[in-house]
């Protein structure tokens, strides 16, 4: 870790993290720029002028916090090296980790370390990374630190958002498989987790940029987590686009309903100050459903499994935190009704598709090829919950109707009934007709589970097993709709126009 003694100033720097609170024990910033930083700037003005200009536009510059104050290192730091042995002759490190930032921003770093952002690198051992490392990729990307190789798909894809485990080679250089990397869950050489520059990009560390939806969109977009696209479709995103210049994104004090009211950003809802809450860098404290797994669960249960402090923060309290944000612009009835709609969609997805799907996949396992994704059924089920199911749930959470329906529940239902169920049926029949007694038994078990699911109220329509009363209700609803909108009525034939005299 870098030595903290000369740069625990705090007051001027907390602006970088949206803060609107007071800092009682923070030390005063230095009165002038250090000689070490002056030497750095002299050289970098020639070789890297863009970096110097970015820093010059930052709050750090005004506070006399420069290159050396952030990059200074102890000689025994894993990534430390002597920079410019002729002039500067100081130990520095390239990576400025959250542990370094905590010298001035202790509260913000502690919050970030407690969040799912800091744990994002857990994906390196997940099903997602199996895809990038093995199925999409190979081990042909060989570096000094990884003589057995890595997958280029994982290095340039997954790791750039979720974070790499930074490896320092024997010569002190950062291994190119793991650096450059600003993944939010990066594992740094000093053991700290996270990357402040994922949101506060070097070297300006602009608060306005951190509040921009595009900043979050670097990672939160695409088929399996399209929050950026959902936001743009929602009224919130439309409001932001129409009134962006009114939002005062660079304002140190930035409280929804007071300093701006024309449209929230991602930061507004998940991190920024309200009239009752301070800024938080734990992005999960206002989320009341975790929609990442196949079945949506309450976030504290996931935090408990991950060993995060959020295990002690119940979903009701988290929801109250978000309701407080909503109340900056909406009344209580609006907010309560939104959450009723949201919970309704989650219940629909969980009960109709997710829980039966998991049950059927478990029953199908003995009849499948053992390698993950070596069966078409693996892909169909994965995309049902990981892509389409998430889109439906996240679309509702962020009030994006097109993502809830056409990109979400429509795709879930289409593939559940036209691919998932038929493939399970074929698999069960193949097992029953097999000469292998174990597969015969597994086939019968799967067939029984499949019949059980399809005879549930949610799925009876598939085998045309709706009752006469249910069919009559549907027919009445259709006729009512036709009558309401004038559909299906015969129109009188218009009389021919009179001939025009010539």
SEMI-378887 format. One record per residue (C-alpha): residue number from 0; residue in one letter; x, y, z. Coordinates in steps of 0.2 Angstrom, whole numbers, plus 5000, padded with zeros to 4 digits. Example, Ala and Ser with C-alpha at 12.3 -4.5 7.8 and 13.67 -1.06 7.14 Angstrom:
<sites>
{site 0,A,{5062,4978,5039}},
{site 1,S,{5068,4995,5036}},
</sites>
This chain:
<sites>
{site 0,X,{5000,5000,5000}},
{site 1,X,{5006,5018,4997}},
{site 2,X,{5011,5028,5011}},
{site 3,X,{4996,5039,5018}},
{site 4,X,{5006,5051,5028}},
{site 5,X,{5007,5065,5016}},
{site 6,X,{4990,5064,5007}},
{site 7,X,{4976,5062,5020}},
{site 8,X,{4967,5078,5015}},
{site 9,X,{4949,5072,5011}},
{site 10,X,{4939,5088,5011}},
{site 11,X,{4943,5093,4993}},
{site 12,X,{4942,5075,4986}},
{site 13,X,{4926,5069,4993}},
{site 14,X,{4917,5080,4979}},
{site 15,X,{4923,5066,4967}},
{site 16,X,{4912,5054,4975}},
{site 17,X,{4895,5064,4975}},
{site 18,X,{4897,5068,4993}},
{site 19,X,{4886,5081,5001}},
{site 20,X,{4891,5077,5019}},
{site 21,X,{4903,5085,5031}},
{site 22,X,{4920,5078,5035}},
{site 23,X,{4924,5083,5053}},
{site 24,X,{4941,5075,5055}},
{site 25,X,{4948,5077,5038}},
{site 26,X,{4965,5086,5037}},
{site 27,X,{4968,5102,5027}},
{site 28,X,{4975,5100,5009}},
{site 29,X,{4993,5104,5006}},
{site 30,X,{4997,5122,5003}},
{site 31,X,{5007,5119,4987}},
{site 32,X,{5011,5106,4975}},
{site 33,X,{5024,5094,4980}},
{site 34,X,{5041,5094,4972}},
{site 35,X,{5039,5076,4966}},
{site 36,X,{5023,5080,4957}},
{site 37,X,{5031,5095,4949}},
{site 38,X,{5045,5084,4942}},
{site 39,X,{5032,5071,4936}},
{site 40,X,{5022,5085,4927}},
{site 41,X,{5038,5092,4918}},
{site 42,X,{5041,5076,4910}},
{site 43,X,{5023,5070,4906}},
{site 44,X,{5019,5087,4898}},
{site 45,X,{5031,5082,4884}},
{site 46,X,{5027,5063,4883}},
{site 47,X,{5008,5062,4889}},
{site 48,X,{5001,5079,4888}},
{site 49,X,{4983,5073,4887}},
{site 50,X,{4985,5065,4905}},
{site 51,X,{4992,5081,4912}},
{site 52,X,{4977,5091,4904}},
{site 53,X,{4965,5079,4911}},
{site 54,X,{4973,5081,4928}},
{site 55,X,{4973,5100,4926}},
{site 56,X,{4954,5100,4924}},
{site 57,X,{4951,5090,4940}},
{site 58,X,{4947,5094,4958}},
{site 59,X,{4964,5085,4962}},
{site 60,X,{4974,5099,4953}},
{site 61,X,{4965,5112,4963}},
{site 62,X,{4969,5103,4979}},
{site 63,X,{4987,5100,4975}},
{site 64,X,{4985,5082,4974}},
{site 65,X,{4996,5076,4959}},
{site 66,X,{5005,5061,4951}},
{site 67,X,{5016,5057,4966}},
{site 68,X,{5002,5059,4979}},
{site 69,X,{4992,5045,4971}},
{site 70,X,{5005,5034,4963}},
{site 71,X,{5018,5034,4977}},
{site 72,X,{5022,5017,4983}},
{site 73,X,{5032,5008,4997}},
{site 74,X,{5047,4998,4991}},
{site 75,X,{5040,4982,4996}},
{site 76,X,{5023,4984,4987}},
{site 77,X,{5021,4970,4974}},
{site 78,X,{5020,4982,4959}},
{site 79,X,{5032,4995,4965}},
{site 80,X,{5047,5001,4954}},
{site 81,X,{5059,5015,4954}},
{site 82,X,{5053,5027,4941}},
{site 83,X,{5066,5038,4933}},
{site 84,X,{5082,5033,4942}},
{site 85,X,{5091,5048,4936}},
{site 86,X,{5079,5062,4942}},
{site 87,X,{5064,5057,4952}},
{site 88,X,{5071,5041,4960}},
{site 89,X,{5055,5037,4969}},
{site 90,X,{5045,5021,4971}},
{site 91,X,{5029,5022,4962}},
{site 92,X,{5016,5010,4956}},
{site 93,X,{5005,5011,4940}},
{site 94,X,{4989,5005,4948}},
{site 95,X,{4980,5017,4960}},
{site 96,X,{4969,5005,4970}},
{site 97,X,{4954,5007,4981}},
{site 98,X,{4966,5005,4996}},
{site 99,X,{4976,5020,4990}},
{site 100,X,{4960,5030,4987}},
{site 101,X,{4955,5026,5005}},
{site 102,X,{4969,5037,5012}},
{site 103,X,{4957,5051,5008}},
{site 104,X,{4940,5042,5004}},
{site 105,X,{4939,5029,5017}},
{site 106,X,{4920,5030,5019}},
{site 107,X,{4917,5028,5000}},
{site 108,X,{4929,5014,4998}},
{site 109,X,{4922,5004,5013}},
{site 110,X,{4905,5006,5005}},
{site 111,X,{4911,5000,4988}},
{site 112,X,{4920,4985,4996}},
{site 113,X,{4904,4980,5003}},
{site 114,X,{4895,4980,4987}},
{site 115,X,{4892,4968,4973}},
{site 116,X,{4903,4979,4962}},
{site 117,X,{4918,4974,4972}},
{site 118,X,{4914,4955,4971}},
{site 119,X,{4911,4956,4952}},
{site 120,X,{4927,4946,4948}},
{site 121,X,{4918,4931,4956}},
{site 122,X,{4912,4928,4938}},
{site 123,X,{4929,4921,4934}},
{site 124,X,{4924,4904,4941}},
{site 125,X,{4906,4905,4935}},
{site 126,X,{4896,4897,4921}},
{site 127,X,{4898,4913,4911}},
{site 128,X,{4916,4912,4911}},
{site 129,X,{4915,4893,4905}},
{site 130,X,{4908,4900,4890}},
{site 131,X,{4922,4913,4887}},
{site 132,X,{4936,4902,4892}},
{site 133,X,{4932,4886,4884}},
{site 134,X,{4917,4886,4873}},
{site 135,X,{4920,4903,4864}},
{site 136,X,{4938,4903,4867}},
{site 137,X,{4954,4892,4870}},
{site 138,X,{4970,4894,4880}},
{site 139,X,{4981,4901,4866}},
{site 140,X,{4983,4918,4873}},
{site 141,X,{5000,4915,4882}},
{site 142,X,{5009,4928,4892}},
{site 143,X,{5024,4927,4904}},
{site 144,X,{5012,4927,4919}},
{site 145,X,{5001,4913,4911}},
{site 146,X,{5012,4901,4902}},
{site 147,X,{4997,4889,4901}},
{site 148,X,{4987,4902,4893}},
{site 149,X,{4971,4911,4894}},
{site 150,X,{4956,4914,4882}},
{site 151,X,{4957,4930,4873}},
{site 152,X,{4938,4931,4873}},
{site 153,X,{4938,4931,4892}},
{site 154,X,{4953,4944,4894}},
{site 155,X,{4946,4956,4882}},
{site 156,X,{4927,4953,4886}},
{site 157,X,{4922,4947,4903}},
{site 158,X,{4937,4953,4913}},
{site 159,X,{4936,4971,4906}},
{site 160,X,{4919,4974,4916}},
{site 161,X,{4920,4961,4930}},
{site 162,X,{4939,4964,4933}},
{site 163,X,{4955,4954,4931}},
{site 164,X,{4966,4947,4945}},
{site 165,X,{4981,4959,4941}},
{site 166,X,{4997,4949,4940}},
{site 167,X,{5014,4956,4942}},
{site 168,X,{5028,4947,4933}},
{site 169,X,{5045,4943,4939}},
{site 170,X,{5053,4959,4931}},
{site 171,X,{5040,4970,4939}},
{site 172,X,{5029,4973,4924}},
{site 173,X,{5011,4970,4924}},
{site 174,X,{5006,4955,4914}},
{site 175,X,{4997,4960,4898}},
{site 176,X,{4983,4947,4901}},
{site 177,X,{4977,4957,4916}},
{site 178,X,{4982,4975,4912}},
{site 179,X,{4976,4987,4906}},
{site 180,X,{4960,4983,4916}},
{site 181,X,{4947,4994,4925}},
{site 182,X,{4935,4981,4929}},
{site 183,X,{4924,4985,4943}},
{site 184,X,{4929,4970,4953}},
{site 185,X,{4947,4970,4949}},
{site 186,X,{4959,4961,4961}},
{site 187,X,{4973,4972,4964}},
{site 188,X,{4991,4968,4969}},
{site 189,X,{4989,4975,4986}},
{site 190,X,{4974,4963,4989}},
{site 191,X,{4961,4976,4988}},
{site 192,X,{4945,4973,4977}},
{site 193,X,{4938,4985,4964}},
{site 194,X,{4943,5000,4953}},
{site 195,X,{4937,5017,4957}},
{site 196,X,{4942,5022,4939}},
{site 197,X,{4928,5011,4932}},
{site 198,X,{4917,5025,4936}},
{site 199,X,{4929,5040,4940}},
{site 200,X,{4939,5039,4924}},
{site 201,X,{4957,5045,4925}},
{site 202,X,{4964,5058,4927}},
{site 203,X,{4950,5070,4928}},
{site 204,X,{4939,5060,4939}},
{site 205,X,{4924,5070,4934}},
{site 206,X,{4909,5069,4945}},
{site 207,X,{4898,5073,4930}},
{site 208,X,{4905,5058,4921}},
{site 209,X,{4902,5047,4935}},
{site 210,X,{4884,5052,4935}},
{site 211,X,{4881,5050,4917}},
{site 212,X,{4871,5034,4912}},
{site 213,X,{4884,5031,4898}},
{site 214,X,{4897,5027,4911}},
{site 215,X,{4886,5013,4918}},
{site 216,X,{4882,5008,4901}},
{site 217,X,{4900,5002,4898}},
{site 218,X,{4895,4986,4907}},
{site 219,X,{4876,4987,4910}},
{site 220,X,{4870,4983,4892}},
{site 221,X,{4868,4969,4880}},
{site 222,X,{4857,4954,4879}},
{site 223,X,{4858,4948,4897}},
{site 224,X,{4859,4964,4907}},
{site 225,X,{4852,4978,4896}},
{site 226,X,{4850,4991,4910}},
{site 227,X,{4856,5005,4899}},
{site 228,X,{4845,5001,4884}},
{site 229,X,{4830,4999,4896}},
{site 230,X,{4834,5016,4904}},
{site 231,X,{4834,5024,4887}},
{site 232,X,{4817,5017,4883}},
{site 233,X,{4809,5022,4900}},
{site 234,X,{4802,5039,4904}},
{site 235,X,{4817,5042,4916}},
{site 236,X,{4828,5040,4901}},
{site 237,X,{4817,5051,4890}},
{site 238,X,{4817,5064,4903}},
{site 239,X,{4836,5064,4905}},
{site 240,X,{4838,5065,4886}},
{site 241,X,{4826,5080,4884}},
{site 242,X,{4832,5090,4899}},
{site 243,X,{4850,5084,4901}},
{site 244,X,{4857,5102,4902}},
{site 245,X,{4846,5106,4917}},
{site 246,X,{4852,5092,4928}},
{site 247,X,{4868,5101,4934}},
{site 248,X,{4878,5085,4933}},
{site 249,X,{4894,5094,4939}},
{site 250,X,{4886,5101,4954}},
{site 251,X,{4895,5096,4971}},
{site 252,X,{4878,5096,4980}},
{site 253,X,{4866,5085,4969}},
{site 254,X,{4850,5081,4978}},
{site 255,X,{4835,5074,4968}},
{site 256,X,{4820,5086,4970}},
{site 257,X,{4831,5100,4976}},
{site 258,X,{4845,5103,4964}},
{site 259,X,{4837,5094,4949}},
{site 260,X,{4820,5086,4945}},
{site 261,X,{4819,5084,4926}},
{site 262,X,{4825,5066,4926}},
{site 263,X,{4835,5054,4936}},
{site 264,X,{4851,5045,4930}},
{site 265,X,{4857,5028,4936}},
{site 266,X,{4867,5037,4950}},
{site 267,X,{4852,5046,4956}},
{site 268,X,{4842,5030,4960}},
{site 269,X,{4856,5019,4966}},
{site 270,X,{4870,5030,4974}},
{site 271,X,{4866,5048,4975}},
{site 272,X,{4860,5059,4990}},
{site 273,X,{4842,5062,4993}},
{site 274,X,{4834,5073,5006}},
{site 275,X,{4835,5059,5019}},
{site 276,X,{4849,5048,5013}},
{site 277,X,{4868,5052,5010}},
{site 278,X,{4878,5046,4995}},
{site 279,X,{4882,5028,4995}},
{site 280,X,{4894,5018,4985}},
{site 281,X,{4885,5001,4989}},
{site 282,X,{4874,5000,4974}},
{site 283,X,{4864,4986,4982}},
{site 284,X,{4856,4996,4997}},
{site 285,X,{4841,5001,4986}},
{site 286,X,{4838,4985,4977}},
{site 287,X,{4824,4974,4983}},
{site 288,X,{4825,4959,4971}},
{site 289,X,{4841,4951,4964}},
{site 290,X,{4836,4947,4946}},
{site 291,X,{4852,4939,4941}},
{site 292,X,{4849,4920,4946}},
{site 293,X,{4837,4909,4937}},
{site 294,X,{4824,4912,4950}},
{site 295,X,{4823,4930,4957}},
{site 296,X,{4828,4931,4976}},
{site 297,X,{4829,4944,4989}},
{site 298,X,{4846,4952,4989}},
{site 299,X,{4851,4949,5007}},
{site 300,X,{4851,4930,5004}},
{site 301,X,{4864,4932,4990}},
{site 302,X,{4874,4944,5001}},
{site 303,X,{4874,4931,5015}},
{site 304,X,{4881,4918,5003}},
{site 305,X,{4894,4930,4997}},
{site 306,X,{4899,4935,5014}},
{site 307,X,{4894,4953,5011}},
{site 308,X,{4888,4965,5025}},
{site 309,X,{4871,4967,5015}},
{site 310,X,{4866,4950,5023}},
{site 311,X,{4860,4961,5038}},
{site 312,X,{4850,4973,5027}},
{site 313,X,{4833,4966,5023}},
{site 314,X,{4824,4969,5007}},
{site 315,X,{4810,4979,5015}},
{site 316,X,{4823,4992,5021}},
{site 317,X,{4831,4992,5004}},
{site 318,X,{4815,4995,4996}},
{site 319,X,{4811,5010,5008}},
{site 320,X,{4828,5017,5003}},
{site 321,X,{4822,5017,4985}},
{site 322,X,{4805,5023,4988}},
{site 323,X,{4813,5038,4997}},
{site 324,X,{4822,5042,4980}},
{site 325,X,{4806,5040,4970}},
{site 326,X,{4797,5052,4982}},
{site 327,X,{4808,5066,4975}},
{site 328,X,{4796,5066,4961}},
{site 329,X,{4782,5054,4964}},
{site 330,X,{4768,5052,4976}},
{site 331,X,{4765,5037,4988}},
{site 332,X,{4751,5029,4978}},
{site 333,X,{4761,5030,4962}},
{site 334,X,{4776,5022,4970}},
{site 335,X,{4766,5008,4979}},
{site 336,X,{4757,5004,4963}},
{site 337,X,{4773,5003,4954}},
{site 338,X,{4780,4990,4966}},
{site 339,X,{4764,4980,4965}},
{site 340,X,{4767,4979,4947}},
{site 341,X,{4785,4974,4949}},
{site 342,X,{4782,4961,4961}},
{site 343,X,{4768,4954,4950}},
{site 344,X,{4780,4951,4936}},
{site 345,X,{4793,4943,4947}},
{site 346,X,{4780,4931,4954}},
{site 347,X,{4774,4927,4936}},
{site 348,X,{4791,4923,4930}},
{site 349,X,{4797,4914,4945}},
{site 350,X,{4781,4903,4946}},
{site 351,X,{4777,4900,4928}},
{site 352,X,{4794,4898,4920}},
{site 353,X,{4809,4898,4932}},
{site 354,X,{4804,4885,4945}},
{site 355,X,{4797,4873,4933}},
{site 356,X,{4812,4875,4922}},
{site 357,X,{4824,4871,4935}},
{site 358,X,{4814,4856,4940}},
{site 359,X,{4814,4849,4923}},
{site 360,X,{4832,4853,4920}},
{site 361,X,{4836,4843,4935}},
{site 362,X,{4826,4828,4929}},
{site 363,X,{4834,4829,4912}},
{site 364,X,{4852,4829,4919}},
{site 365,X,{4854,4810,4918}},
{site 366,X,{4849,4810,4900}},
{site 367,X,{4861,4824,4894}},
{site 368,X,{4879,4824,4889}},
{site 369,X,{4889,4828,4904}},
{site 370,X,{4898,4843,4897}},
{site 371,X,{4889,4859,4900}},
{site 372,X,{4883,4867,4884}},
{site 373,X,{4886,4851,4874}},
{site 374,X,{4867,4849,4873}},
{site 375,X,{4856,4861,4864}},
{site 376,X,{4844,4860,4879}},
{site 377,X,{4858,4869,4889}},
{site 378,X,{4859,4884,4878}},
{site 379,X,{4840,4885,4877}},
{site 380,X,{4838,4885,4896}},
{site 381,X,{4853,4896,4899}},
{site 382,X,{4846,4910,4887}},
{site 383,X,{4828,4908,4895}},
{site 384,X,{4834,4914,4912}},
{site 385,X,{4851,4922,4909}},
{site 386,X,{4845,4933,4894}},
{site 387,X,{4827,4933,4891}},
{site 388,X,{4821,4931,4909}},
{site 389,X,{4833,4944,4915}},
{site 390,X,{4827,4956,4902}},
{site 391,X,{4809,4954,4907}},
{site 392,X,{4813,4956,4926}},
{site 393,X,{4825,4971,4923}},
{site 394,X,{4813,4979,4911}},
{site 395,X,{4799,4979,4924}},
{site 396,X,{4811,4985,4937}},
{site 397,X,{4816,5000,4927}},
{site 398,X,{4799,5003,4918}},
{site 399,X,{4804,4998,4901}},
{site 400,X,{4788,4990,4893}},
{site 401,X,{4796,4984,4877}},
{site 402,X,{4810,4975,4887}},
{site 403,X,{4797,4968,4899}},
{site 404,X,{4787,4960,4885}},
{site 405,X,{4794,4958,4867}},
{site 406,X,{4812,4956,4873}},
{site 407,X,{4807,4948,4889}},
{site 408,X,{4791,4937,4893}},
{site 409,X,{4787,4935,4874}},
{site 410,X,{4805,4927,4871}},
{site 411,X,{4804,4917,4887}},
{site 412,X,{4787,4910,4882}},
{site 413,X,{4791,4907,4864}},
{site 414,X,{4807,4897,4868}},
{site 415,X,{4799,4888,4883}},
{site 416,X,{4785,4881,4873}},
{site 417,X,{4793,4879,4856}},
{site 418,X,{4810,4873,4861}},
{site 419,X,{4812,4869,4879}},
{site 420,X,{4797,4858,4881}},
{site 421,X,{4798,4849,4864}},
{site 422,X,{4816,4845,4868}},
{site 423,X,{4812,4838,4885}},
{site 424,X,{4799,4827,4877}},
{site 425,X,{4810,4820,4864}},
{site 426,X,{4824,4817,4878}},
{site 427,X,{4811,4808,4889}},
{site 428,X,{4805,4797,4875}},
{site 429,X,{4823,4793,4870}},
{site 430,X,{4827,4788,4888}},
{site 431,X,{4811,4777,4889}},
{site 432,X,{4815,4768,4873}},
{site 433,X,{4834,4766,4878}},
{site 434,X,{4841,4748,4882}},
{site 435,X,{4850,4756,4897}},
{site 436,X,{4839,4753,4912}},
{site 437,X,{4845,4769,4921}},
{site 438,X,{4841,4779,4906}},
{site 439,X,{4824,4771,4905}},
{site 440,X,{4821,4776,4923}},
{site 441,X,{4827,4793,4920}},
{site 442,X,{4816,4795,4905}},
{site 443,X,{4801,4789,4914}},
{site 444,X,{4805,4802,4928}},
{site 445,X,{4807,4816,4916}},
{site 446,X,{4791,4812,4907}},
{site 447,X,{4781,4812,4924}},
{site 448,X,{4789,4829,4928}},
{site 449,X,{4784,4835,4911}},
{site 450,X,{4766,4829,4912}},
{site 451,X,{4765,4837,4930}},
{site 452,X,{4771,4854,4924}},
{site 453,X,{4760,4854,4908}},
{site 454,X,{4745,4850,4919}},
{site 455,X,{4748,4865,4930}},
{site 456,X,{4736,4879,4928}},
{site 457,X,{4749,4890,4920}},
{site 458,X,{4752,4878,4906}},
{site 459,X,{4736,4869,4903}},
{site 460,X,{4733,4879,4887}},
{site 461,X,{4748,4870,4879}},
{site 462,X,{4738,4854,4877}},
{site 463,X,{4722,4863,4874}},
{site 464,X,{4716,4858,4892}},
{site 465,X,{4707,4874,4896}},
{site 466,X,{4690,4872,4904}},
{site 467,X,{4675,4877,4894}},
{site 468,X,{4672,4891,4906}},
{site 469,X,{4690,4897,4903}},
{site 470,X,{4688,4896,4885}},
{site 471,X,{4671,4905,4886}},
{site 472,X,{4679,4919,4896}},
{site 473,X,{4693,4921,4883}},
{site 474,X,{4680,4922,4869}},
{site 475,X,{4670,4935,4879}},
{site 476,X,{4685,4945,4881}},
{site 477,X,{4689,4945,4863}},
{site 478,X,{4672,4950,4858}},
{site 479,X,{4671,4964,4871}},
{site 480,X,{4688,4970,4863}},
{site 481,X,{4681,4970,4846}},
{site 482,X,{4665,4979,4851}},
{site 483,X,{4675,4992,4860}},
{site 484,X,{4686,4996,4846}},
{site 485,X,{4674,4993,4832}},
{site 486,X,{4683,4978,4825}},
{site 487,X,{4674,4965,4815}},
{site 488,X,{4659,4975,4811}},
{site 489,X,{4652,4975,4793}},
{site 490,X,{4652,4993,4786}},
{site 491,X,{4638,4998,4774}},
{site 492,X,{4643,4999,4756}},
{site 493,X,{4645,5017,4751}},
{site 494,X,{4634,5024,4737}},
{site 495,X,{4642,5028,4721}},
{site 496,X,{4647,5046,4718}},
{site 497,X,{4635,5055,4705}},
{site 498,X,{4642,5056,4688}},
{site 499,X,{4651,5072,4684}},
{site 500,X,{4643,5082,4670}},
{site 501,X,{4655,5085,4656}},
</sites>
